[in-house]
């Protein structure tokens, strides 16, 4: 595996935290990640966020879909949080999470960066 950080993976993990934060209406997920000092706190944040998002998806309140941009025929992926907004991009898969955790083992700062990105996404959404 390359030592370069895949920014797309960081964005997907930030999307996961942002969706969980918006859906649950609590900043716990983004705050915990932004203030992480250990891999264990990062793992806990991701686990909790995945659990919340999974519940939302099973209830049909969180959906991954596409949207066609106005003025173009290009579609782009979005995550819709029913009655609470939408986020552009996709959620991470198991491989993305694993890759992110590998990054965090080498540099905990990346977890803090993802937390800050997630906070920014939440602030833009609502």
N, C-alpha and C positions, 0 to 999 in steps of 0.2 A: 504494500500500500504506500502511496506517495505521502511525503511529509507535508505537502501543501494542504491547506484547509479548503474544503469545498464550501464556498459561500452559499450555494443552493441548499446544502444540508442544514447550515445554520439558520437560513430563512425558514425552512420547513419546520424545524424545531421551534423557532420563534412563533410561527403560525399556530402550532399545537398549544403552546402556552397562552397565546392571545385568545384563541377560541375558547379554551377552558376558562380563562379569566372573564370573558364576556358572557359566556353561557351561565357560569355559576355566580356571576355578579360579585366576585371577590378578587382582590389583587394578590392573593396568597401565592399563586403559581408564579407570576412574574416577579414578585418581590423576593421570593425564596431563591429563584434562579439568579436574579441580579445581585444578590448578596451572598452567593455561594462561596464557601471557603474550602469545600471538600467534594470529592466525587460522590460521596454518599448522599449529600444534600441535593446534588444534581439528579441522581437516580430517583430519589424520593419525589422531587418535583415533577419529573417526567412520568413516573408511575401514577401519581395522583392526577395529573393532567390527562393522561391517556384514559384513565378510569372514567373521569367526568365526560370526556368527549365521546367515549364508547356508549355511555348512557344516553347522551344527546342524540347520537346516531341511531341507536336502537329505537328511540321514541320518534324518530323522523324530524327532530328539531335542529339537527346539524346535518347538512348535506354537502357533498362535494359535487360540483357540476361545472359547466362552462357558460360563459357569457360572450356574446358577440359585441365587439366594440362599435360604438356609434361611428358612422362614416366609413367603416371598413367592413370587410367580410371576415376579419380575423377573430377567432374565438380565443379566450384565455380562461384558465382555470380559476374558479372561485370556491370559497367555502361560505355557505349561507348558514347563518345562525338565526333560526326562525324568530321573527319579530324583534331582532336585536341588531341586525346588520349583516355585512358581508366582508370577507377578507379576500384579497387577491392572492392566488397561489394555491398550493396543495399542502396536505398534511404529510408528515414523514411516515415512511414504512419502517419495518423492523430493521432493514439494512441501514437506513439513514440514522436511526437511533443508535445502533451499534457503532457506526462511524463517528457520530457525535461524541459518544462516550470515550472512544479511543482518543479523540482530540482533547477532551477534557482531562484525561489522564496525563497528557503531555503539558497542558496549559489550562489551568482553571479559569484564567482570564476569559477564555472563549465562552464559558458558561455565563459569566457576568455580561459579556457582550450580547449574547442571545437574550438574556433577561431584559437588557436595555432596548433591544430591537422589538421584543414582544410588547414592552410598555409603550413604545412609539406606535405600534400597530393598534393597540387598544385605544390610545388617545386619538388617533385618526378616525377610528371607527365610531366612536361615540362618546 
